[in-house]
């Protein structure tokens, strides 16, 4: 979940918002590649998938601010 400070900064400064969106989108993309190519344990994959889902929710929130 996005912390309150980051959310306020994104509301205040469009440059911060764009940077955060770009950063999250890249992280999600890279994490998806790791999941697709992974030989991790099921427990580790589940954890990573949860983190990706959380990041996708954060990204949706940021797009709403845009």
Beta strands, then each sheet from edge to edge (+ up, - down):
end
